[in-house]
Amino acid sequence: MSLRTLQTMRVGLTSRQFSTSRPALAKNRIYPSTIRNEDELQTLLLMSASSRTPLLTFWMANWCSSCKVVSPLLKELIERDGIGEQQGGVAFAEVEMDSPDLGGVGGIGTRYMINSIPTLLAFDRQEPQIETKVSKLGDLKSREFLVRWIETEAARQGQGGAGGSLWGFLGR
């Protein structure tokens, strides 16, 4: 092989172009319909687990005036501001606690230790993140707190952690 042929081959190998564009950010997703029964919640949990996207749930009731303040703030941060997208994205859904199909007091809320309204609870790999659950009204109304919370939960991306059951600390 001649020197010129080798130089031509070398140039061909070293001039290969690589993309320098930043990878696209994961998009947050807000589910438009409120969860009113356990099957709907289980479906969203399966969808979020299969996409390795944390599911943020906002447990609310129609009679709750604080919920009517917090819900639009959460949707604004997640949808308009894209909080959590840099960390991999989140899914968001509201759970209507006063729906008769959720069992009322002692129903599905009890399983996930929801003992006040409103409450934010994240799920990762279908596991409730009990230790990072938020029910303190001051925190729920704080834009800065919610930004940090959403970013922290978004960063999980299927890695779990923060418990998942009442006895989660015993199973580790």
Backbone as a chain_set.jsonl record, in Angstrom:
{"seq": "MSLRTLQTMRVGLTSRQFSTSRPALAKNRIYPSTIRNEDELQTLLLMSASSRTPLLTFWMANWCSSCKVVSPLLKELIERDGIGEQQGGVAFAEVEMDSPDLGGVGGIGTRYMINSIPTLLAFDRQEPQIETKVSKLGDLKSREFLVRWIETEAARQGQGGAGGSLWGFLGR", "coords": {"N": [[0.845, -1.162, 0.0], [0.523, 2.193, -0.778], [2.002, 5.222, 0.55], [0.391, 7.433, 0.19], [-2.176, 6.297, -0.05], [-2.481, 5.248, 2.527], [-2.482, 7.665, 3.974], [-4.804, 8.831, 3.006], [-6.699, 7.001, 3.934], [-6.337, 7.355, 6.658], [-7.1, 10.025, 7.04], [-9.769, 9.789, 6.39], [-10.641, 8.27, 8.549], [-10.127, 9.892, 10.791], [-11.593, 12.164, 10.46], [-14.187, 11.868, 11.049], [-17.422, 12.886, 11.914], [-18.935, 13.888, 14.958], [-21.866, 14.267, 16.865], [-22.436, 17.3, 18.459], [-24.484, 18.385, 19.695], [-26.659, 18.985, 22.458], [-28.19, 16.387, 24.362], [-31.678, 15.727, 24.008], [-33.969, 16.998, 26.391], [-35.857, 15.137, 28.758], [-39.348, 15.069, 28.6], [-41.722, 16.416, 30.808], [-44.787, 15.037, 32.043], [-48.179, 15.63, 32.395], [-50.955, 14.088, 33.58], [-54.165, 14.35, 32.316], [-56.683, 13.599, 33.397], [-58.232, 13.203, 36.555], [-57.313, 10.874, 39.054], [-59.582, 8.482, 40.043], [-60.127, 5.961, 40.893], [-58.756, 2.808, 42.043], [-57.735, 1.188, 39.984], [-57.08, 3.017, 37.964], [-54.951, 4.379, 39.18], [-53.107, 2.258, 39.464], [-52.612, 1.683, 36.771], [-51.293, 4.039, 35.91], [-49.062, 3.88, 37.573], [-47.811, 1.573, 36.575], [-47.229, 2.456, 33.967], [-45.45, 4.578, 34.492], [-43.385, 3.204, 35.766], [-42.493, 1.501, 33.726], [-41.384, 3.311, 31.976], [-39.415, 4.324, 33.487], [-39.851, 6.693, 34.853], [-40.42, 8.878, 37.452], [-43.509, 9.044, 39.238], [-45.392, 11.649, 40.29], [-47.75, 12.239, 42.698], [-50.631, 14.038, 43.611], [-52.548, 14.252, 46.28], [-55.776, 15.021, 46.812], [-58.907, 16.76, 47.514], [-62.257, 17.57, 46.53], [-63.505, 19.438, 48.183], [-61.474, 20.809, 49.371], [-59.937, 23.78, 49.989], [-57.27, 24.637, 50.076], [-56.087, 22.863, 48.336], [-56.906, 23.821, 45.895], [-55.277, 25.96, 45.585], [-52.661, 24.956, 45.647], [-52.552, 22.992, 43.596], [-52.659, 24.342, 40.956], [-50.165, 25.661, 41.108], [-48.311, 23.538, 41.238], [-48.792, 22.338, 38.712], [-48.025, 24.421, 37.035], [-45.257, 24.653, 37.616], [-44.347, 22.123, 36.788], [-45.337, 21.754, 34.144], [-45.284, 24.271, 32.62], [-42.854, 25.545, 33.461], [-41.103, 23.436, 33.338], [-39.786, 22.096, 35.391], [-37.712, 19.621, 36.668], [-37.234, 18.339, 34.279], [-34.563, 18.48, 33.395], [-33.417, 16.666, 35.085], [-34.398, 14.306, 34.188], [-37.124, 14.096, 33.934], [-40.632, 13.958, 34.92], [-43.781, 12.423, 35.769], [-47.117, 13.475, 36.4], [-49.988, 13.357, 38.448], [-53.273, 13.881, 39.731], [-54.93, 12.728, 42.635], [-58.092, 11.993, 43.555], [-59.268, 12.089, 46.571], [-61.821, 12.1, 47.739], [-63.361, 10.584, 46.117], [-65.807, 8.097, 45.689], [-65.0, 5.608, 44.771], [-62.435, 5.199, 45.659], [-62.494, 4.359, 48.204], [-62.751, 6.02, 50.426], [-62.231, 7.091, 53.844], [-59.841, 5.019, 55.266], [-59.432, 3.685, 52.955], [-57.639, 3.462, 49.897], [-55.866, 5.555, 50.406], [-54.958, 5.112, 53.006], [-53.295, 2.912, 52.681], [-51.075, 4.089, 51.518], [-50.257, 5.762, 53.466], [-51.486, 8.291, 53.599], [-52.492, 10.823, 55.408], [-53.471, 13.331, 55.603], [-54.951, 16.072, 53.842], [-54.06, 18.58, 51.634], [-51.669, 16.331, 50.052], [-48.464, 15.475, 48.828], [-47.07, 12.825, 47.084], [-44.519, 10.842, 45.903], [-43.877, 8.268, 43.507], [-41.662, 5.707, 42.67], [-40.54, 3.281, 40.516], [-42.918, 1.946, 41.045], [-43.005, 2.054, 43.778], [-44.028, 3.646, 46.717], [-42.681, 6.683, 47.833], [-42.364, 7.138, 50.769], [-40.838, 8.42, 52.762], [-40.241, 10.885, 51.678], [-42.588, 12.154, 51.403], [-44.885, 14.885, 51.281], [-46.785, 16.899, 53.303], [-47.05, 19.144, 54.739], [-48.492, 22.237, 54.842], [-47.275, 24.758, 54.497], [-44.91, 24.098, 53.115], [-46.027, 22.995, 50.801], [-47.085, 25.228, 49.601], [-44.895, 26.7, 48.977], [-42.947, 27.86, 46.469], [-40.154, 27.61, 46.049], [-39.488, 25.425, 47.705], [-41.015, 23.4, 46.454], [-39.832, 23.292, 43.9], [-37.255, 22.277, 44.512], [-38.048, 19.804, 45.622], [-39.373, 18.515, 43.469], [-37.258, 18.344, 41.611], [-35.494, 16.676, 43.023], [-37.022, 14.302, 43.256], [-37.36, 13.735, 40.534], [-34.794, 13.072, 39.799], [-34.453, 10.464, 40.616], [-35.239, 8.437, 38.719], [-36.006, 5.643, 38.393], [-34.429, 4.437, 40.28], [-35.274, 4.013, 42.816], [-35.434, 3.992, 46.427], [-35.684, 5.852, 49.547], [-37.501, 4.453, 51.131], [-40.588, 2.643, 50.994], [-42.476, 1.213, 51.999], [-44.287, 0.641, 55.035], [-42.631, -0.897, 56.626], [-40.231, -0.696, 55.338], [-37.591, -0.132, 56.098], [-36.721, -2.407, 57.386], [-36.417, -4.301, 55.467], [-34.103, -3.856, 54.072]], "CA": [[0.0, 0.0, 0.0], [1.336, 3.401, -0.858], [1.876, 6.188, 1.64], [-0.764, 8.291, -0.127], [-3.366, 5.518, 0.273], [-2.57, 5.226, 3.989], [-2.858, 9.001, 4.43], [-6.211, 9.007, 2.644], [-7.478, 6.191, 4.873], [-6.227, 7.976, 7.98], [-7.935, 11.224, 7.013], [-11.149, 9.32, 6.43], [-10.952, 7.789, 9.891], [-10.028, 10.928, 11.818], [-12.471, 13.301, 10.215], [-15.572, 11.473, 11.309], [-18.124, 13.902, 12.689], [-19.772, 13.475, 16.073], [-22.838, 15.278, 17.245], [-22.099, 18.083, 19.648], [-25.712, 18.942, 20.26], [-27.035, 18.435, 23.753], [-29.304, 15.448, 24.258], [-32.984, 16.317, 24.305], [-34.441, 16.792, 27.754], [-37.082, 14.353, 28.894], [-40.502, 15.934, 28.806], [-42.64, 16.104, 31.897], [-46.127, 14.692, 31.57], [-49.277, 15.806, 33.34], [-52.123, 13.32, 33.158], [-55.277, 15.292, 32.372], [-57.83, 13.192, 34.205], [-57.969, 12.933, 37.961], [-57.447, 9.465, 39.436], [-60.778, 8.317, 40.876], [-60.233, 4.581, 41.379], [-57.463, 2.146, 42.217], [-57.243, 0.7, 38.691], [-56.442, 4.139, 37.272], [-53.658, 4.601, 39.827], [-52.217, 1.149, 39.116], [-52.227, 1.858, 35.367], [-50.27, 5.089, 35.838], [-47.856, 3.364, 38.224], [-47.166, 0.673, 35.612], [-46.691, 3.259, 32.872], [-44.273, 5.323, 34.945], [-42.309, 2.244, 36.042], [-41.945, 0.989, 32.468], [-40.591, 4.37, 31.349], [-38.447, 4.76, 34.503], [-40.174, 8.079, 35.158], [-41.143, 8.983, 38.721], [-44.878, 9.553, 39.196], [-45.719, 12.52, 41.41], [-49.201, 12.25, 42.906], [-51.148, 15.086, 44.492], [-53.745, 13.709, 46.906], [-56.622, 16.178, 47.066], [-60.352, 16.537, 47.607], [-63.007, 18.674, 45.926], [-63.875, 20.419, 49.197], [-60.234, 21.352, 49.939], [-59.58, 25.08, 49.412], [-55.807, 24.687, 49.907], [-55.77, 22.079, 47.138], [-57.175, 24.676, 44.744], [-54.135, 26.871, 45.491], [-51.436, 24.182, 45.41], [-52.616, 22.271, 42.32], [-52.182, 25.15, 39.82], [-48.74, 25.93, 41.281], [-47.603, 22.32, 40.824], [-48.922, 22.181, 37.262], [-47.209, 25.472, 36.422], [-43.847, 24.285, 37.761], [-44.044, 20.912, 36.019], [-45.66, 21.871, 32.721], [-44.8, 25.499, 31.988], [-41.453, 25.817, 33.787], [-40.297, 22.257, 33.024], [-38.974, 21.687, 36.538], [-37.504, 18.183, 36.696], [-36.872, 17.801, 32.965], [-33.104, 18.307, 33.331], [-33.074, 15.479, 35.871], [-34.93, 13.115, 33.536], [-38.562, 14.221, 33.745], [-41.584, 13.373, 35.86], [-45.199, 12.365, 35.411], [-47.892, 14.065, 37.489], [-51.424, 13.061, 38.443], [-54.015, 14.194, 40.95], [-55.734, 11.625, 43.158], [-59.269, 12.568, 44.209], [-59.51, 11.289, 47.776], [-63.236, 11.99, 48.092], [-64.048, 9.729, 45.154], [-66.316, 6.9, 46.37], [-64.305, 4.406, 44.299], [-61.137, 5.05, 46.325], [-62.71, 3.754, 49.517], [-62.881, 6.988, 51.518], [-61.34, 6.892, 54.987], [-59.494, 3.61, 55.382], [-59.253, 3.12, 51.623], [-56.31, 3.429, 49.297], [-55.012, 6.541, 51.061], [-54.356, 4.486, 54.187], [-52.208, 2.05, 52.203], [-49.909, 4.917, 51.226], [-50.066, 6.63, 54.63], [-51.989, 9.64, 53.359], [-53.307, 11.117, 56.585], [-53.99, 14.693, 55.526], [-55.191, 16.601, 52.505], [-53.408, 17.948, 50.492], [-50.397, 15.624, 50.248], [-47.691, 15.085, 47.65], [-46.38, 11.555, 47.266], [-43.87, 10.36, 44.681], [-43.699, 6.829, 43.318], [-40.568, 5.352, 41.787], [-40.619, 1.824, 40.317], [-44.186, 1.582, 41.689], [-42.851, 2.113, 45.231], [-44.282, 4.973, 47.28], [-41.518, 7.262, 48.508], [-42.998, 7.601, 52.005], [-39.97, 9.304, 53.535], [-40.185, 12.221, 51.081], [-43.978, 12.619, 51.293], [-45.041, 16.265, 51.752], [-48.156, 17.271, 53.662], [-46.99, 20.42, 55.46], [-49.091, 23.22, 53.944], [-46.285, 25.792, 54.188], [-44.035, 23.561, 52.068], [-46.815, 22.805, 49.584], [-47.335, 26.538, 48.996], [-43.597, 27.334, 48.726], [-42.42, 27.604, 45.133], [-38.763, 27.16, 46.169], [-39.495, 24.064, 48.242], [-41.549, 22.487, 45.441], [-38.821, 23.129, 42.848], [-36.241, 21.339, 45.029], [-38.666, 18.487, 45.797], [-39.603, 17.931, 42.139], [-35.952, 17.994, 41.039], [-34.978, 15.518, 43.763], [-37.785, 13.116, 42.864], [-37.087, 13.463, 39.117], [-33.45, 12.495, 39.679], [-34.471, 9.03, 40.951], [-35.256, 7.727, 37.441], [-36.055, 4.187, 38.502], [-33.431, 3.936, 41.221], [-35.912, 3.716, 44.096], [-34.911, 4.668, 47.607], [-36.6, 6.568, 50.435], [-38.547, 3.588, 51.672], [-41.566, 2.178, 50.034], [-43.532, 0.601, 52.78], [-44.197, 0.941, 56.453], [-41.513, -1.637, 57.204], [-39.166, -0.688, 54.351], [-36.246, -0.105, 56.684], [-36.353, -3.752, 57.819], [-36.154, -5.141, 54.31], [-32.872, -3.452, 53.373]], "C": [[0.896, 1.233, 0.0], [1.071, 4.311, 0.331], [0.648, 7.067, 1.432], [-2.073, 7.572, 0.22], [-3.562, 5.462, 1.781], [-3.006, 6.575, 4.547], [-4.337, 9.256, 4.147], [-7.101, 8.226, 3.602], [-7.487, 6.837, 6.255], [-7.112, 9.21, 8.066], [-9.402, 10.823, 7.108], [-11.56, 8.871, 7.816], [-10.98, 8.902, 10.923], [-10.986, 12.077, 11.601], [-13.946, 12.968, 10.426], [-16.232, 12.478, 12.255], [-18.968, 13.274, 13.795], [-20.712, 14.61, 16.424], [-22.386, 15.989, 18.512], [-23.339, 18.712, 20.259], [-26.034, 18.242, 21.574], [-28.178, 17.444, 23.57], [-30.609, 16.144, 24.638], [-33.382, 16.005, 25.741], [-35.7, 15.941, 27.731], [-38.225, 15.32, 29.168], [-41.3, 15.459, 30.007], [-44.002, 15.79, 31.298], [-47.127, 14.892, 32.694], [-50.465, 15.031, 32.789], [-53.359, 14.186, 33.366], [-56.444, 14.877, 33.266], [-57.385, 12.851, 35.621], [-58.185, 11.451, 38.247], [-58.616, 9.341, 40.403], [-60.993, 6.88, 41.34], [-58.851, 3.926, 41.364], [-56.88, 1.634, 40.901], [-56.529, 1.803, 37.912], [-55.061, 4.419, 37.859], [-52.67, 3.508, 39.436], [-51.739, 1.249, 37.668], [-51.126, 2.899, 35.233], [-48.97, 4.642, 36.495], [-47.09, 2.43, 37.288], [-46.52, 1.448, 34.466], [-45.431, 4.001, 33.305], [-43.104, 4.384, 35.23], [-41.674, 1.749, 34.746], [-41.094, 2.033, 31.756], [-39.513, 4.911, 32.291], [-38.6, 6.248, 34.814], [-40.91, 8.121, 36.486], [-42.542, 9.572, 38.512], [-45.118, 10.362, 40.458], [-47.233, 12.562, 41.526], [-49.562, 13.325, 43.912], [-52.497, 14.602, 45.002], [-54.584, 14.879, 47.39], [-58.084, 15.772, 47.201], [-61.054, 17.763, 47.029], [-63.331, 19.78, 46.917], [-62.67, 21.185, 49.74], [-59.841, 22.667, 49.259], [-58.07, 25.212, 49.205], [-55.375, 23.938, 48.65], [-55.931, 22.923, 45.881], [-56.085, 25.728, 44.554], [-52.884, 26.107, 45.059], [-51.434, 23.53, 44.026], [-52.151, 23.115, 41.131], [-50.686, 25.473, 39.903], [-47.906, 24.729, 40.828], [-47.627, 22.155, 39.307], [-48.072, 23.209, 36.515], [-45.722, 25.101, 36.464], [-43.475, 23.115, 36.852], [-44.235, 21.126, 34.522], [-45.024, 23.1, 32.078], [-43.304, 25.717, 32.21], [-40.537, 24.623, 33.52], [-39.394, 21.8, 34.158], [-38.906, 20.156, 36.566], [-37.072, 17.596, 35.363], [-35.367, 17.584, 32.836], [-32.653, 17.06, 34.078], [-33.638, 14.199, 35.26], [-36.432, 13.117, 33.357], [-39.392, 13.511, 34.799], [-42.945, 13.265, 35.193], [-45.964, 12.879, 36.627], [-49.358, 13.707, 37.33], [-52.025, 13.472, 39.778], [-54.855, 12.984, 41.332], [-56.864, 12.244, 43.973], [-59.685, 11.687, 45.385], [-60.989, 11.136, 48.129], [-64.045, 11.228, 47.044], [-64.535, 8.47, 45.869], [-65.587, 5.618, 45.961], [-62.921, 4.21, 44.913], [-61.286, 4.574, 47.761], [-62.823, 4.711, 50.679], [-61.857, 6.76, 52.614], [-61.081, 5.395, 55.143], [-59.288, 2.938, 54.041], [-57.808, 3.168, 51.174], [-55.351, 4.438, 49.932], [-54.292, 5.979, 52.274], [-53.173, 3.615, 53.788], [-50.92, 2.845, 51.981], [-49.652, 5.965, 52.312], [-50.414, 8.092, 54.348], [-52.928, 9.95, 54.513], [-53.748, 12.564, 56.654], [-54.102, 15.099, 54.058], [-54.824, 18.075, 52.557], [-52.091, 17.268, 50.884], [-49.772, 15.333, 48.888], [-46.958, 13.797, 47.965], [-45.816, 11.112, 45.922], [-43.822, 8.84, 44.691], [-42.529, 6.642, 42.358], [-40.512, 3.835, 41.725], [-41.827, 1.251, 41.046], [-44.107, 1.618, 43.217], [-43.162, 3.519, 45.723], [-43.051, 5.445, 48.045], [-42.005, 7.95, 49.786], [-42.141, 8.633, 52.737], [-39.861, 10.703, 52.948], [-41.588, 12.797, 50.85], [-44.087, 14.019, 51.902], [-46.504, 16.531, 52.058], [-48.198, 18.578, 54.453], [-47.415, 21.536, 54.5], [-48.111, 24.327, 53.56], [-45.342, 25.357, 53.076], [-44.779, 23.427, 50.745], [-47.095, 24.123, 48.864], [-46.048, 27.271, 48.639], [-43.045, 26.912, 47.369], [-40.999, 27.026, 45.211], [-38.693, 25.725, 46.685], [-39.942, 23.073, 47.175], [-40.556, 22.253, 44.303], [-37.772, 22.118, 43.296], [-36.807, 19.923, 45.133], [-38.849, 17.789, 44.449], [-38.276, 17.499, 41.518], [-35.36, 16.759, 41.717], [-35.692, 14.242, 43.343], [-37.512, 12.74, 41.411], [-35.745, 12.766, 38.935], [-33.416, 11.002, 40.002], [-34.407, 8.167, 39.705], [-35.148, 6.218, 37.565], [-35.048, 3.6, 39.46], [-34.009, 3.638, 42.59], [-35.314, 4.521, 45.224], [-36.004, 5.318, 48.402], [-37.748, 5.714, 50.924], [-39.519, 3.168, 50.605], [-42.688, 1.48, 50.745], [-43.312, 0.959, 54.236], [-42.979, 0.294, 57.079], [-40.319, -1.67, 56.26], [-37.773, -0.733, 54.935], [-35.794, -1.479, 57.154], [-35.935, -4.631, 56.653], [-34.869, -4.812, 53.584], [-31.675, -4.175, 53.867]], "O": [[1.905, 1.285, 0.704], [0.059, 4.188, 1.021], [-0.051, 7.405, 2.388], [-2.993, 8.204, 0.74], [-4.684, 5.612, 2.266], [-3.805, 6.633, 5.482], [-5.036, 9.84, 4.976], [-8.139, 8.726, 4.036], [-8.513, 6.862, 6.935], [-7.8, 9.412, 9.067], [-10.18, 11.451, 7.826], [-12.707, 9.068, 8.218], [-11.789, 8.854, 11.849], [-11.168, 12.896, 12.502], [-14.83, 13.721, 10.016], [-15.654, 12.862, 13.271], [-19.628, 12.256, 13.587], [-20.364, 15.783, 16.286], [-22.007, 15.359, 19.499], [-23.254, 19.476, 21.221], [-25.722, 17.067, 21.768], [-29.04, 17.641, 22.714], [-30.629, 17.037, 25.485], [-33.164, 14.9, 26.239], [-36.503, 16.018, 26.801], [-38.055, 16.291, 29.906], [-41.522, 14.263, 30.197], [-44.325, 16.22, 30.191], [-46.945, 14.389, 33.803], [-50.923, 15.283, 31.675], [-53.581, 14.701, 34.463], [-57.12, 15.735, 33.833], [-56.312, 12.29, 35.843], [-59.129, 10.846, 37.739], [-58.65, 9.998, 41.443], [-61.928, 6.602, 42.091], [-57.91, 4.432, 40.752], [-55.663, 1.642, 40.721], [-55.502, 1.56, 37.279], [-54.109, 4.669, 37.12], [-51.519, 3.801, 39.112], [-50.586, 0.934, 37.372], [-50.14, 2.679, 34.53], [-47.888, 4.99, 36.021], [-45.863, 2.49, 37.216], [-45.405, 1.138, 34.047], [-44.45, 4.045, 32.562], [-41.954, 4.733, 34.964], [-40.455, 1.595, 34.671], [-40.179, 1.682, 31.011], [-38.785, 5.841, 31.941], [-37.618, 6.964, 35.011], [-41.936, 7.457, 36.633], [-42.728, 10.485, 37.707], [-45.055, 9.83, 41.566], [-47.923, 12.884, 40.559], [-48.89, 13.502, 44.929], [-53.471, 14.546, 44.251], [-54.165, 15.637, 48.265], [-58.447, 14.609, 47.027], [-60.504, 18.864, 47.04], [-63.423, 20.946, 46.53], [-62.849, 22.132, 50.507], [-59.457, 22.67, 48.089], [-57.64, 25.846, 48.241], [-54.418, 24.329, 47.981], [-55.183, 22.76, 44.916], [-55.978, 26.322, 43.481], [-52.136, 26.572, 44.199], [-50.402, 23.524, 43.354], [-51.316, 22.648, 40.357], [-50.014, 25.55, 38.874], [-46.914, 24.889, 40.117], [-46.6, 21.868, 38.692], [-47.474, 22.898, 35.485], [-45.018, 25.223, 35.461], [-42.416, 23.119, 36.224], [-43.389, 20.725, 33.723], [-44.299, 22.975, 31.091], [-42.572, 26.033, 31.273], [-39.317, 24.783, 33.48], [-38.355, 21.185, 33.918], [-39.935, 19.484, 36.495], [-36.591, 16.464, 35.318], [-34.937, 16.602, 32.229], [-31.628, 16.466, 33.744], [-33.376, 13.111, 35.772], [-36.972, 12.23, 32.696], [-38.926, 12.594, 35.476], [-43.222, 13.924, 34.19], [-45.504, 12.73, 37.759], [-49.906, 13.747, 36.229], [-51.367, 13.417, 40.817], [-55.417, 12.303, 40.474], [-56.619, 12.936, 44.961], [-60.364, 10.675, 45.213], [-61.373, 10.146, 48.753], [-65.276, 11.229, 47.084], [-63.761, 7.835, 46.585], [-65.559, 4.651, 46.723], [-62.299, 3.167, 44.71], [-60.287, 4.404, 48.459], [-62.977, 4.272, 51.819], [-60.749, 6.293, 52.352], [-62.02, 4.599, 55.15], [-58.999, 1.743, 53.987], [-56.882, 2.947, 51.955], [-54.146, 4.193, 49.985], [-53.142, 6.332, 52.539], [-52.159, 3.587, 54.486], [-49.821, 2.346, 52.22], [-48.92, 6.931, 52.096], [-49.725, 9.007, 54.801], [-54.03, 9.405, 54.589], [-54.334, 12.988, 57.65], [-53.443, 14.547, 53.177], [-55.26, 18.766, 53.478], [-51.487, 17.59, 51.908], [-50.463, 14.99, 47.929], [-46.298, 13.69, 48.998], [-46.54, 11.02, 44.931], [-43.736, 8.211, 45.745], [-42.426, 7.343, 41.352], [-40.444, 3.172, 42.76], [-41.744, 0.16, 41.609], [-45.072, 1.242, 43.882], [-42.615, 4.489, 45.198], [-42.456, 4.688, 48.811], [-42.052, 9.177, 49.87], [-42.666, 9.61, 53.271], [-39.433, 11.625, 53.642], [-41.741, 13.814, 50.174], [-43.456, 14.306, 52.92], [-47.363, 16.405, 51.185], [-49.278, 19.06, 54.795], [-46.776, 21.752, 53.471], [-48.116, 24.786, 52.418], [-45.01, 26.149, 52.194], [-44.221, 23.713, 49.686], [-47.317, 24.133, 47.653], [-46.1, 28.355, 48.058], [-42.717, 25.745, 47.156], [-40.683, 26.061, 44.514], [-37.932, 24.908, 46.167], [-39.323, 22.023, 47.005], [-40.449, 21.136, 43.797], [-37.435, 21.201, 42.547], [-36.135, 18.955, 44.777], [-38.52, 16.611, 44.306], [-38.18, 16.406, 40.96], [-34.79, 15.896, 41.05], [-35.053, 13.218, 43.1], [-37.439, 11.555, 41.084], [-35.579, 11.961, 38.019], [-32.43, 10.336, 39.685], [-33.592, 7.247, 39.64], [-34.305, 5.591, 36.925], [-34.827, 2.389, 39.46], [-33.324, 3.072, 43.441], [-34.756, 5.597, 45.01], [-37.155, 5.333, 47.967], [-38.858, 6.213, 51.11], [-39.255, 3.343, 49.416], [-43.731, 1.191, 50.159], [-42.277, 1.511, 54.61], [-42.356, 0.873, 57.969], [-39.481, -2.566, 56.357], [-36.867, -1.312, 54.336], [-34.594, -1.703, 57.309], [-35.187, -5.593, 56.828], [-34.567, -5.434, 52.566], [-30.569, -3.944, 53.378]]}, "num_chains": 1, "name": "protein.A"}
